Amino acid sequence: MADALTLPPQVAAPAVTLDERNPHAVSDAEVIALPVLPGDSLVLGPGAAALGDALTELDLLGVLEAEKATGKAGQVVSHVVPGGVRGNKSLRRILLVGVGAQRPIDFRRAGVAVARATRDVATVATTIPALEPDVAIEPFVVGVTLASFSFDWRASGPASRPVGSVVLAELGSSYDGQVARANAVAAAGWRSRFLATVPSNVKNPAWLAEQAVTVADEAGLKVKVWDEEQLAKEGFGGILGVGSGSATPPRLIRLDFAPRKASRKTPTVVLVGKGITFDTGGLNLKPGDAMTSMKRDMTGGAIVLSTMAALAAVDCPVRVVGLIAAAENAVSGSSMRPGDVLRHYPGDKTGRTSEVTNTDAEGRLVLADAMAYAVTQVKPDVLVDVATLTGGIKVALGQQLGGLFANHDLLAAALEAAGEATGEPLWRMPLSATYEDKLASSIADADNGPGGPQAITAALFLQHFAGGLPWAHLDLASVGDVPADRDEWTKGPSGWGARTLLTWLGSPEPLAGIV
C-alpha cells in the first residue's frame, strides 16, 4: 500500500536561460527556432543573418515559400538538417516560427509552438524573444513552459519528455530580471497544474498542508496550519462539516507574505482558495462521470499556494495572506446530511449559520469560514476568493472564460485586465440582489443550495462573508479542466488563475483606486 501512495518523480519544466550570442553559437543546441514575420514578403527575424554562411546553403526563405507559410503566430515550418551545419554539428532542425502581429498573445503562441515541436529535445536555442524583449520575454517563457506540462504515473515512465533547456539567444544579462520574473510566473502556472493533477489517493488535506509548509520554507513565507482539533476549538464549522465524512481530516492553511519595504501602512490583500482535495458530492452523490475530475476541486487552493510562492519574484508591493480551506467531501456514516445546520467561524453566536440542503454545494461552506476568519482576524484591505465552485458557470461561459464576480468596479477591472494580459480571460458576471431571496432558509441565516442561477446565488452566498470589503470571487469551474490541448493548455486540470493573480499583484500599484 505504501508504494501505491508514493508519487513517482515527475518531469521538470524546461530550464529557460539567456545567451547574448547568436543561436548558432549555442554549440549543444539540437534545434534553432527563428521568428518569421508576416507581410507581403516573409522576413526572418534576429538570428538568421547572424548565422551567415553556415545557413546560406539551406535557403530558409525558399523553405517557407515551398510550405506556403504565412508568418501567422504559432505556425511552424520544420526543416531537418542532416549532420548539422558548418560550426555546429549538434544541430538537427531549424524551426521557422510565425510571430504574427508580435503582441503578447502572439509570442505566447510562438512559445507554445516551440514547446510542442521540441519534445524529447535536450536544448533549443531561439531568437524569438529578441524581436521585442520587453513585450516578448514573459509570454514566450510562459508559453514554452506551460505547453510542456505533463504528469505521468506509468510503469514504463513518460512516453515523451519536454525540451530540457531553452536558450534565449541574442539577449544579454540586462534582461536577467525579466527572465527571472517570467520563470516565476510560468512556474506558478506549472505548480498549480501539478497540484490539481495529483491523484487523490496521494492528495488529501494533510498532504496539501505539507506542500504549503515546503513552499513557505522555499519562499520565505510565514505558515500556520490548523488541524481538526484546532478548527473545532476556534469554531470553523463549515470546514469541519464538509470534512466530517472523510477518513482524512480537514485543514486550514495560512501563508503570509510581506514585501521587502513593508511598513505599517502597507495594505493587505487576502487570497482565499477552495481546497476540496476530492469531492464525491457527499450524500448528494455526484453521477459517476461528474466525479472523474474531482481531484482538481482544490484548484483554488493550488492557485493561492502557487501565487504565494512567486510573490517575491514578481516584486509584489503589498502584503498578501493566503488562506486555503482544505477538506475532502466524502460519503460515510459521519457525513454532513441534507437538513444539517452548520455555524461558521467564529463558531459562537455571532457566526452565521447555513442550512445544508445540498451536500454537493460544499465549496462555499469552507470558503465562508476562511473569509470570515480573514475579515475578523486579518482585517485586510481587499479580499479575493478563488474556487472551482459551480457547474452553472460552465453552462454560462463554456470552457474558455473564467467567471468573475465583484462588489467593486476598479477591483473587477484590475482582475479583468490581468487575466486578458496573461491569457486567462475572465468575464464579469452580475452580482445581482434580484436573487438574494433564494438564499432564504426557514431555520438558518442562509440555504447553501438555493438553486439557479447557480453561479450567481453562490456568489451572493459568499458576499455575506466579505465584511463589506472590496471583494472579488473567481468561479473557475468553467476552466478548471481543459478537454484537449489548446494554446498553452495541455489536456487535464488547468491551474487557471495563478498567472492572473501574479500579473495583478506584481503590478506597481495593484490597489490603485481600490483602497
N, C-alpha and C positions, 0 to 999 in steps of 0.2 A: 504493500500500500504506500509506503514511504516513497518508493521510486516513482509511482504514478503521480505523486504530488510535487515532484521536483521539476521545476521548469527547465527545459534544456537551454543551452546557450543560444542566443539569437544573433542574427547578422547585425552588424553595426551600420549606422548611417555613413554615407560617403564622407571622407575627410576632405574638406574644401580649404585650399591654401592659395597663397599668392606667389607669383613669379614674375619679375619685371622683364624677363627675356621673352623672345618670340616663342611660339608653341613648338616650333621645330627643334629648339634648343633644349626642350624638356626630354632628355635622352631616353627615359623609360616610358614615355607616352606611347601606348599602343594605338590610340585614336587621337586625332586632332579634330576639333569641332570649330568650324569657321562660320561667321554670320553671313547671311545673304540678304541684301537689301532690295526690296522690290522697286519697280519703276519701269519705264519704257525699255530700259536695258538693265538687266540684273547687275548688281555690283557686289563684289566680295569685300567684306569689311576688314578690320585690322587683322593682321597675321598673314594674310595671303601674300601681300607684297613683300613682307619681311622674309618669307620663305625663299624668295629669289629663285635662283637657278635650280634649287632642289625640287621645285614643283612645276617648273615650266613644262616638263615632259608630260604632265598629267592633263593639261588643258581643262582646268576645272570649269571654266565658263562653258566650254563645249559639252562637258558632262551635264551641266544644268540645262543647257538647251536641249540636249537629247532626251532628258527626262521631263521636259516641258514644265520646269519648276517656275513658280511664281513669286517666291520670297514670302509667302504667307506665313504668319507666325506659327512656329511649330512644325512646318513642313520640313522633311528631312530627305536629302538625297545622299545615299551612302556610296562611296567609291572605294573599292578594295585596292590595296596597294601591295601586291605580292612581293615579298622580300624586302619591304621597306623602301625608303628613298635615300638619296645621297645624304650622308651625315647622320642618319637616324634609321638604323636597320630594325629597331623595335617597332616602328610604325607599320600598322597593318591596314588602317582605314582612315579615310578623310570623310567627316560628316559635314555636309553643307546644310546649314540650318536657317530657315527663314525667321526673320525678326519683325516682319510686318511694319507697323507704324512706330515701333520702338517705344511703346507705352509699357508701364509696369506689367500689365497683363500679358503683353507680347513676350517680354523677357521671361516671365514665369513659364509661359508655354514653351519657349525655347529650352529652358532648363528641363522641363518635363520630357521634351523630345530627346534631349541628350541622355537623360537617365534611362529611358526605355530602349534606346538604341545601343547602350553600352553595358548591358548586364553581363556579368562574368568577365568584365574587363578590369585589369588591375589599375591602370592610370589613363585618364583622358586629360588632354590639355586643350583649353579653349580661350578664344579671344572675344567671345560674345559679350561679356560684361564690359570689355574695354571700349565698346562703341560709345557708351554713355554711362560711366561708372556710378555716378550719383543716382541715376534712375534705375540702373540695371542690376546692381550687385544683390540687393536683398531679394527681389522677386526671382532672379535666376537661381540663387542658392536655395531658396525655399522650394522652387520647382524641381530642381535636380535632386534635392534631398527627399521630399515627400513622395515623389513618384518612384523612389527607390524602396519605399517601405515594404517590408514583408514580415510575416510571422510564420513559424514552422514548428511542428511537433511530429514530423515523420521519422520513422526508424532510420531511414536512409539519409536524413538530413535534407536541407533545402534543394529543390530542383534547380534553382539558379540563385546567384548572389548579385547584389547591386554592385555597381562600379565601386572600387575601393578608394580611389583618390581622384579628385577633380582639381586640376591646377588652373587657376585663373591667370592666364598669361598676359604679358604686356601691362601689368598693373604692379606698381611699386608699393613700398611699405606705408606710404601716406594713406592707403586705404585699409590698413590693418583694423582700425576701429570699426569701419563699416562691415568688413567681413566677419569680425567677431560678433557684432550685433546680428548680422544675417544668420550666422550659425546658431546663435542662441534662439532666435525666433523659429528657425527651422527645427531645431532640437525640441522645442516646446510642442510643436505640431507632432513630431515623431513620438515623443514621450506620451502625449495624450492618446494617440492612436494605440500605442503599445499597451498602456494600462487598460484601455477599453477592450482590447482584443484578448487579453489573458483569460483563459477559461476559469470558470467559477469554482472548479474543484481545487484551484490554487488560490483564487482571489476571493477573500472574504473580508469583512470589516477590519479584523486584526491585521491581515496582510496589507491592506491599504494603509493602515496606520504605520506599519513598518516602513512602507515606501516613503511615507511623509517624513519620518524620522531620518531616513537616509538622505532625502532631498534637503532637509534642513541642515544636516551636517555638511553637505556639499556646498550649499548656497549661503551659509552663514545666517540662517533664519532661526528665530526662536520657535519652539514647538511645544505644544501641550496636547495630550491625548486623554480623553475621559473614557474609562471603561464602564461596564454596565452598572457597577455599584455606585460610581460617582455620578453617572447620569440619573440614577434613581434618587440619590441624595439631593441633587440640585434641581430636580423637577423637570427633566426633559421627557415629558410624557409622550410626545409624538414619536420621537426616535425609539423609545423603549417599546411603544405599542407596535410599531411596524416590525421591529426586530424580535418580538416576543415568540414567534413561531419557529425560529431558527436555532439550530444547534450551535451556531457561531454568533455570539452576542454582538450587539451594535457598538459603535464607537462614534465619538465626536472628536474631530481633529482641528486644531488651531495652529496656524503658521503666521508669524509676524515678520514683516519686512520694514526697515526704515532706511531712507536714503542717506548717503554719507553726510550731507549737510542738514540733516533734520533738526528742527528746533521744536519748541512747544507750540509754535504757531503752524507747523506743517500739517496740512489737512490729511484726513484719513479716509481711505476707501475700504469698505468691506466687500469681499467676494464670497458668496455662499454657493457651494456646489452640492448637488444631489449625488449621494454616493451609494445607491442601491446596487450592491455587488451581484445580486441576481434577483429577478422579480418574477415569481410564479403567478402573481396576481393575488396571492393569499387565498382565502376561502372563496373569493370571487375569481376562481381559477381561470387563467388565460387559456384560449384554444392552443393546441399544440404548435401550430405554425407560427403563432404570435410569440411563442416563448423562445424560439431558437436564437433570437438576437438579444435576449435579456441579460446576457453577461455584460452588455455595454450600457446598462441602465445606470451605471456610475460615471458616465461620460462627463457630466457636470463636475463631479469631484475630480476627475482626471484633468479637466481643463484648468480648474483652480490650482491644483497641485503643480501642473506644468507651467502655468503662468507665474506662480510664486517662485519657481526655480530660476526663472530668467529675468526677473525684475531688475536685478543689479546690472546685468549685461546690457539692458536697453536704457540704463540710466534713468529709471523711473524717479520722478522728483517728489512723489507723495508717499506717505505711509500707506501700507496695504496690509490688511489682515485677511487671511484666507481661512474659511471655515468649511469643513467637509463633514456632512452628516451621513454617516456610513451605517447601513443596515442591510440585512438580507430579508426579503419579503418571502417567507416560506409558508408551507402548509403543515400544521401539526395540531395536536390537541391543545397547545398553548397559544395558537394563533389568535390575533385580534379577530373579532367577529363583526359582521354587519349588525348594527344596533349598539355597539360599544360606544362609550364616550371617553375621549382622551383629553387630559388637561395639559396644555402646552407650557413651556418654560414661562415663568419660574416655578410652576407647579403649585403655588399657593393659590389663594382665592383670586389673585389678580391675573392669573394666567388664563388666556382664552380657552374655551372648550370646543371640541369638534365632535359631532356625531358621525361615526363611521358608517355610512350607508354603502360604501364600495371599498373593499379592502385593496382593490387594484388602483385606487387613487391615493397611493401611499406616498408618492414623492412630495406632495405639498405638505404632508404631515411632518416629515423630517425637516424640510426646508423651513417650515413655520417655527419650529423650535430654534433652529440656528439663527434665523432672522431676529426672533425675539431676544435671544441672547445678545446678538450684535447691537441691537438698539439700546438695550438697558445697560450692558456692561462695557462694550467698546465705545459706544456713543460716536459713531462715525459721521462724516460729513456727507457721504454718498454710499448707497447700498446697491449692489448688483447681485442677483442670483442667476444661476446657470443650471439648466436641467434638461434632460430628455423627458419632458413632462407629459404631453398629451398626444394621443393619436389624432386629435382634432386638428392640430397644427399641420400635420402631414396632409390631411384631407384638404385643408385650406391652401397650402403653399406648395404641395408636391415635395420633391426631394432635392431641390437646388437652392432653396431660400430658407434661412432660419427665421424664427418668429421673434419679434421684439415688442415688448410692452413697456411703457414708461409713464411716470406721472410728471415728467419734467422734459420740456421740449428740447432744451440745449443738451441734456444728457442723451436723449434719444438721437439727436443729430450727430453727436460726437461718436456714438457707437455705430450708427449707420455709416458714417464716413470711414471709420476704421475698418469695418467689415468690407466695404467696397474696395478700399485701397489694398487690402491684403488677400482678396479672393475668397472671402467668406461673407457673401452678401446677406443682409438682414432686411426684413420687411416689417415696418411698424404696423402693429395691429391695434384695433381700438380697445382702449381700456374703458369700456362704456358702462356707466352706472345703470343703464337700462336693464341689465341682467342681474343686478345686485339682489333682487328679491328671490332669485333662485337659490341663494345660499341659505335661506331661512331654514331653521330647524325648530321643531316644537319643544325640544328639550335642551339644546346646546346653543352656543354662540353662532355656530355655522355647521352646515352639512358639507362633508368632504366630497360628496359625489352628486352635485346638483344637476348633472347632465349638461346638454348642449346649450349654447355653443361652447364646446369643451375647453378650448384654449382660453377663451375669454373668461369663463367662470372660474377656471383655475387661477388665472392672474388676479381676478377680483378677490378670491380667497386669500392669496398671498399678500395682497395690498394691505390687509388689516394688520399685518405683522411688520410693515415697513416703518411704522412710527412717524409717518408724515415726512420722512426724509426724501430728498431726491433719490428715486429708486427706479431701477430697470430690471426687467425679468426677461431672460433669454430662454425661450422654449425651443430647444433644438432637436426635438423628437423627429422633426421633418428631415433633418440632415444627419441624424445620428448614425445611419448606415448608408453606405454607398453601394448600390446594387451591381455596378460594373465599373471598370476602370474608366475614369473621365478626368481630363486635365491632370492636376497634381494628385487626385484621389486614386487610390487603388481599392479594389473591392473589399468591403468589410467595414468595421467600425471606423468612424471618420475622425474622432477627436476634434471636430469642428468647434472653433471658438477661441482657442488659446492665442492664435495669431491676432485675432481681433482685439482681445483684451490687451495684449502686449503693444500693439500699434497705438491704441488709445492711451494706455498708462505710460508708454515710453515717449509720448509727445512732450514738448517743452512745457505746455500748460494744459494738462488733461482736464482740469476742473474749471477752466476759464469760463466765467459767466454762470457757472453752476453753483459755486459757493462763494 
